[in-house]
Amino acid sequence: SDVYKRQNYAVQFVGNRYVYGGTSLTNGTDCSGFTMSVMAKFGVSLPHNSGAQSGCGKSITSSQMRPGDLVFFGKGGNIHHVGIYVGNGNMIHAPQTGDVVKISSINTEYRISQYAGAVRVY
C-alpha cells in the first residue's frame, strides 16, 4: 500500500544530516523539510512548517496511526517538531542541528509529554 511505500522511501535517508531550513533529503533537511520532501514524492503538497503541516490532512488518534502518518510534538499546541510514523511506536525524523535523520521512539518520557497529535495526509 501507499503508506508502506512512504515509509520505505523515507528510510533510505537515515543517516543524512539535519540542516536548519533545509529541504534536501540528501544534502540536509530539517524536520518539516524532511516530511515535506518525502510526501512530495507521493504527490502530497505540504508547507515547510511543522505547525502548518499539523493542519493538513485528517486528524487521527494515536491508536489509529499507521506507517506513513505524520506525528507532531509541542506542548500546548505550540508545535515544533514532526516525524513520519513507521510503526511499533517509532518515527523517522530529522531531529536537530548536529544530528542526522534517524528512527526514534515516540514513547520516551519527553516525546509523550510533547505529543501534539497525528494526521493522515493524502
C-alpha positions in Angstrom: 0.0 0.0 0.0 1.0 3.6 -0.4 1.6 4.1 3.4 4.3 1.4 3.3 5.8 2.9 0.2 6.2 6.3 2.0 7.8 4.6 4.9 10.2 2.6 2.8 11.1 5.7 0.7 11.8 7.7 3.9 14.0 5.1 5.5 16.6 5.3 2.7 17.6 8.8 4.0 18.5 7.6 7.5 22.0 9.0 8.4 21.7 12.1 6.2 22.3 15.3 8.1 20.0 17.8 9.7 20.2 21.3 8.3 18.0 24.1 9.8 15.8 25.4 7.0 16.9 22.6 4.7 14.6 20.6 2.4 17.2 18.3 0.6 16.8 14.6 1.5 20.4 14.0 0.5 22.2 17.2 1.4 20.4 18.2 4.6 16.9 18.9 5.8 15.1 20.0 8.9 12.1 18.1 10.4 9.3 19.7 8.3 11.6 19.9 5.2 12.0 16.1 5.6 8.3 15.4 5.8 7.5 17.9 3.0 10.1 16.3 0.7 9.1 12.7 1.4 5.4 13.4 0.9 6.1 15.4 -2.3 7.4 12.2 -3.8 3.9 10.8 -3.4 2.0 13.8 -4.8 1.2 15.3 -1.3 1.9 19.0 -1.1 2.9 20.2 2.5 4.1 23.6 3.8 7.6 23.8 5.2 6.5 24.3 8.7 5.6 21.7 11.3 2.7 23.7 12.8 1.2 24.3 9.4 1.6 20.7 8.5 -0.4 19.6 11.5 -3.4 21.3 9.9 -3.1 19.3 6.7 -4.9 16.0 6.1 -7.2 14.2 8.5 -6.5 14.4 12.3 -6.3 10.9 13.8 -5.8 9.4 17.3 -2.6 7.8 18.4 -4.3 4.4 18.3 -5.2 5.0 14.6 -1.7 5.8 13.5 -0.3 3.7 10.6 3.1 3.9 9.0 3.3 6.9 6.7 1.2 9.1 9.0 2.7 12.4 10.4 3.2 12.7 14.2 3.6 16.1 15.9 5.2 17.4 19.1 5.0 20.6 21.0 3.4 21.5 24.4 0.2 23.4 24.5 -0.3 23.2 20.7 2.9 25.1 20.0 4.1 22.5 17.5 7.9 22.5 17.0 8.5 19.0 15.6 7.2 16.5 13.1 8.1 13.0 12.1 6.7 10.2 9.9 5.3 7.2 11.9 6.9 3.9 10.9 5.1 1.5 13.2 5.9 -0.2 16.5 5.9 3.2 18.4 8.7 4.6 16.2 9.0 7.5 13.8 11.6 8.6 11.2 12.6 12.3 11.6 15.3 14.9 11.3 15.8 15.8 15.0 18.1 18.8 15.4 21.3 20.6 14.5 24.3 18.3 14.8 22.2 15.2 14.3 21.0 13.1 11.4 17.8 11.6 10.0 17.0 8.6 12.3 14.4 6.3 13.6 13.4 7.1 17.2 10.7 6.0 19.7 7.7 8.3 20.2 7.2 6.6 23.6 10.0 8.2 25.5 9.0 10.3 28.5 10.0 13.5 26.6 8.1 12.6 23.4 5.0 11.5 25.4 5.0 14.8 27.3 5.3 16.8 24.0 2.9 14.7 21.9 0.6 17.0 19.9 -1.4 14.7 17.6 -1.1 12.9 14.3 -2.5 13.4 10.8 -3.0 11.3 7.8 -2.2 13.2 4.6 -3.4 12.2 1.1 
